[in-house]
């Protein structure tokens, strides 16, 4: 998978609901250390929002993150490659 493909997948998984770090790790098929690296980048770029409740972190795509999902999907369709 490409880096952009992984970012797309993370944003897609988080698009509708807050999702826990553990759920995201398993659904995106990433190690904990890989996930932490991507989360740090995506939060800094304001593509996902981090929430902490009772000491547990969860994530949801921001409007900017959903814009990335749409742009990535449009680009892969233009290139004839489906990533979802």
C-alpha positions, 0 to 999 in steps of 0.5 A: 500500500502507498502512504496516500492509500493508507491515509485514505484508508484511515480517514475512510474508517474514521469518516462517520464515527469516533473510532478507538485507537485499537479499532483503527489499528486493526481495521487499517491493518497497521502496527501500533507504531505505524498507526501512531506515526500516521495519527500524529501527522493526520492530527497535525494536518487537521485531517482527523480530530482526537478526542479523549474520554475516560483516558481513551483516545478516539478519532474522527475525520474532519471536514478537511479529512472528508475533502481528502477522501473525495479528492483521493477517490476522484484521482484514483477514478481518473487514473483507473485505479480503485483504492476502496 
